[in-house]
Amino acid sequence: CTLKNIKLKDMEMTQFHPTVYVQMKTAQKLLLSESLRGEGAKVVDQNFKRFLFDYDKRGELASRDIVSRAIYDYKQKGNKVFLDFSDWSEEFFAKRFPTIYYKLKDLGYKIPRDLVPISPAFHYMMGGIEVDLSSKVKGVKNLYAIGEVACTGVHGANRLASNSLLEGLVFSKLAIQHAIKQDFKINKHTFKLKTFIKLFLSVKAIMSTTLLSFVFSVSMQ
């Protein structure tokens, strides 16, 4: 983006997921869904203390930014932090969260008996390529950015869970409607494949888990 003078906006606005299993050798870590806490999983320290209530009266049900900061602060004081599933039966865990259940079992944990170590980890970027309300990249002809790669402003500084999916659906439709209205005429004189590929590869899209983050161009000069 910087090489092509494509404007970026609010790049400091990053979001951390509070409960991630980070003790993995692979670059991709295991995100432990917030719905686990919604169903009753507890965040505890090495002494089984539910310390989140020291930071917010909602405890595990506080928003992800509050929980993330609380866990980070508590770990900085020398504590260890875990997810505790001991109130659940193994059958409930396997039926309600089968993917997480089997992944943790593959990692060697005896669920729900074992505590699972967690840490906040980078999860989502609210900032990105500056676009207008039609997802058109400002200052670049016929270039659109949609999804996590774009900065639409709809998430503010703290995205709510699953809103990225809605953003992708809404703004992709707006982009298509805007592109259709332009009535572009693409032919071999105005469309240069090598130029398109070069520009496309220069825009490093930050792919979201919904796979809706993408950049596309309906015509290149």
C-alpha positions as CSV (number, residue, x, y, z in Angstrom):
1,C,0.0,0.0,0.0
2,T,2.8,2.4,0.9
3,L,4.6,1.7,-2.4
4,K,1.5,2.5,-4.4
5,N,0.5,5.5,-2.2
6,I,-2.7,3.8,-1.1
7,K,-3.9,5.5,2.1
8,L,-4.1,3.5,5.4
9,K,-6.2,4.6,8.3
10,D,-6.4,3.8,12.1
11,M,-3.7,1.1,11.9
12,E,-3.2,1.4,15.7
13,M,-6.7,0.1,16.3
14,T,-6.0,-3.6,16.8
15,Q,-8.1,-6.1,18.7
16,F,-6.9,-8.9,21.0
17,H,-8.9,-12.1,21.7
18,P,-8.6,-12.8,25.5
19,T,-8.5,-16.6,25.5
20,V,-6.0,-18.1,23.1
21,Y,-4.0,-21.3,23.6
22,V,-0.6,-20.0,22.5
23,Q,1.7,-22.9,23.6
24,M,1.8,-24.4,20.1
25,K,4.8,-24.8,17.8
26,T,2.9,-23.7,14.8
27,A,2.4,-20.0,13.9
28,Q,-1.4,-20.4,14.0
29,K,-2.6,-20.6,17.6
30,L,-5.8,-22.2,18.9
31,L,-8.5,-19.6,19.5
32,L,-10.8,-20.7,22.4
33,S,-14.1,-19.1,21.6
34,E,-15.7,-16.6,23.9
35,S,-18.8,-18.7,23.9
36,L,-16.9,-21.1,26.2
37,R,-17.1,-18.4,28.9
38,G,-20.7,-17.7,28.0
39,E,-21.5,-21.4,28.6
40,G,-19.8,-21.3,32.0
41,A,-16.1,-21.9,31.5
42,K,-14.1,-20.0,34.2
43,V,-10.9,-17.9,33.9
44,V,-8.7,-18.8,36.9
45,D,-5.1,-18.5,38.1
46,Q,-2.8,-21.1,39.5
47,N,-4.7,-21.1,42.7
48,F,-8.1,-21.4,41.1
49,K,-8.9,-17.8,41.9
50,R,-11.4,-16.1,39.5
51,F,-9.5,-12.9,39.4
52,L,-11.5,-11.2,36.6
53,F,-13.9,-10.0,39.2
54,D,-11.2,-7.9,40.7
55,Y,-11.2,-5.9,37.4
56,D,-14.9,-6.0,36.4
57,K,-18.1,-7.0,38.2
58,R,-19.1,-9.1,35.2
59,G,-16.1,-11.4,35.5
60,E,-15.8,-13.7,32.6
61,L,-18.8,-12.1,30.9
62,A,-17.1,-8.7,30.5
63,S,-16.3,-7.5,27.0
64,R,-13.2,-9.0,25.3
65,D,-11.2,-5.8,25.6
66,I,-11.7,-5.7,29.3
67,V,-10.9,-9.4,29.7
68,S,-7.8,-9.2,27.5
69,R,-6.4,-6.2,29.5
70,A,-7.2,-7.9,32.8
71,I,-5.5,-11.1,31.8
72,Y,-2.4,-9.3,30.5
73,D,-2.1,-7.2,33.6
74,Y,-2.5,-10.2,35.9
75,K,0.1,-12.2,34.0
76,Q,2.5,-9.2,34.2
77,K,2.3,-9.6,38.0
78,G,3.8,-13.1,37.7
79,N,0.6,-15.2,37.7
80,K,-0.5,-17.9,35.3
81,V,-3.9,-17.9,33.7
82,F,-6.1,-20.8,32.6
83,L,-9.5,-21.8,31.4
84,D,-11.3,-24.1,33.8
85,F,-14.0,-26.5,32.3
86,S,-14.4,-28.6,35.5
87,D,-18.1,-27.7,35.9
88,W,-18.9,-29.5,32.6
89,S,-19.2,-33.2,31.9
90,E,-17.0,-34.6,29.1
91,E,-20.1,-35.5,27.1
92,F,-21.4,-31.9,27.3
93,F,-18.1,-30.5,26.1
94,A,-17.8,-32.9,23.2
95,K,-21.3,-32.2,22.0
96,R,-21.4,-28.4,22.5
97,F,-17.9,-27.6,21.3
98,P,-16.7,-30.6,19.3
99,T,-13.9,-28.9,17.4
100,I,-12.3,-27.3,20.5
101,Y,-12.8,-30.5,22.5
102,Y,-11.0,-32.7,20.0
103,K,-8.2,-30.2,19.3
104,L,-7.5,-30.0,23.1
105,K,-7.5,-33.8,23.3
106,D,-5.1,-34.0,20.4
107,L,-2.8,-31.6,22.4
108,G,-2.8,-34.0,25.3
109,Y,-5.3,-32.4,27.6
110,K,-7.8,-34.5,29.6
111,I,-10.9,-32.5,29.2
112,P,-12.7,-31.2,31.2
113,R,-10.4,-32.1,34.1
114,D,-7.2,-30.3,33.0
115,L,-6.7,-26.5,33.2
116,V,-5.8,-25.1,29.8
117,P,-3.3,-22.2,29.8
118,I,-4.4,-19.1,27.9
119,S,-3.2,-15.7,26.9
120,P,-4.6,-12.7,24.9
121,A,-3.4,-12.7,21.3
122,F,-3.9,-10.4,18.3
123,H,-7.2,-11.2,16.6
124,Y,-8.6,-8.5,14.3
125,M,-7.6,-5.2,12.7
126,M,-10.1,-2.4,12.7
127,G,-7.8,-0.2,10.7
128,G,-6.8,-0.8,7.1
129,I,-7.2,0.7,3.6
130,E,-9.2,3.9,3.7
131,V,-12.4,3.5,1.8
132,D,-15.7,5.4,1.3
133,L,-19.2,4.1,2.0
134,S,-19.1,2.2,-1.3
135,S,-15.9,0.4,-0.4
136,K,-14.0,2.4,-3.0
137,V,-10.3,3.0,-2.2
138,K,-9.8,6.7,-1.9
139,G,-7.4,8.2,-4.4
140,V,-7.2,5.1,-6.6
141,K,-9.4,4.7,-9.7
142,N,-11.7,1.7,-9.7
143,L,-10.1,-0.1,-6.8
144,Y,-12.3,-1.5,-3.9
145,A,-11.3,-3.0,-0.6
146,I,-13.7,-5.1,1.5
147,G,-13.5,-6.9,4.8
148,E,-10.7,-6.8,7.4
149,V,-8.3,-5.3,4.8
150,A,-10.5,-2.2,4.7
151,C,-11.1,0.6,7.3
152,T,-14.8,1.5,7.0
153,G,-15.1,2.9,10.5
154,V,-18.2,0.8,11.3
155,H,-16.4,-1.0,14.1
156,G,-15.1,2.0,15.9
157,A,-12.0,1.1,18.0
158,N,-13.4,-2.2,19.3
159,R,-15.3,-4.6,17.0
160,L,-18.2,-6.6,18.4
161,A,-18.0,-10.4,17.7
162,S,-19.3,-11.5,14.3
163,N,-19.8,-8.0,13.0
164,S,-17.0,-8.6,10.5
165,L,-19.2,-11.0,8.7
166,L,-22.0,-8.5,8.4
167,E,-19.5,-5.8,7.3
168,G,-18.2,-8.1,4.5
169,L,-21.7,-8.9,3.3
170,V,-23.0,-5.3,3.4
171,F,-20.0,-3.6,1.9
172,S,-19.4,-6.2,-0.8
173,K,-23.0,-5.5,-2.0
174,L,-22.4,-1.8,-1.9
175,A,-19.2,-2.1,-3.9
176,I,-20.8,-4.2,-6.6
177,Q,-23.7,-1.7,-6.8
178,H,-21.3,1.2,-7.2
179,A,-19.2,-0.6,-9.7
180,I,-22.2,-1.5,-11.9
181,K,-23.3,2.1,-11.9
182,Q,-20.0,3.2,-13.4
183,D,-20.7,1.1,-16.5
184,F,-17.1,0.3,-17.2
185,K,-16.0,-0.7,-20.7
186,I,-13.1,-3.1,-20.4
187,N,-11.2,-4.1,-23.5
188,K,-7.6,-5.0,-24.4
189,H,-6.7,-1.3,-24.7
190,T,-7.9,-0.3,-21.2
191,F,-7.2,-3.6,-19.3
192,K,-3.6,-4.6,-18.9
193,L,-3.4,-8.0,-17.2
194,K,0.2,-7.5,-16.1
195,T,-0.6,-4.1,-14.5
196,F,-3.6,-5.6,-12.7
197,I,-1.5,-8.5,-11.3
198,K,1.3,-6.2,-10.2
199,L,-1.0,-3.8,-8.4
200,F,-3.1,-6.7,-6.9
201,L,0.0,-8.4,-5.4
202,S,1.2,-5.1,-4.0
203,V,-1.9,-4.8,-1.8
204,K,-1.3,-7.2,1.1
205,A,-4.8,-8.2,2.2
206,I,-5.2,-9.1,5.8
207,M,-7.4,-12.2,5.5
208,S,-10.1,-12.6,8.1
209,T,-11.4,-15.9,9.5
210,T,-14.6,-15.4,7.5
211,L,-12.6,-15.4,4.3
212,L,-14.4,-12.2,3.3
213,S,-11.4,-9.9,3.2
214,F,-10.4,-9.3,-0.3
215,V,-9.4,-6.6,-2.7
216,F,-10.6,-6.4,-6.2
217,S,-10.6,-4.1,-9.2
218,V,-13.3,-3.9,-11.9
219,S,-11.0,-2.1,-14.3
220,M,-7.4,-1.1,-14.4
221,Q,-6.0,1.8,-16.5
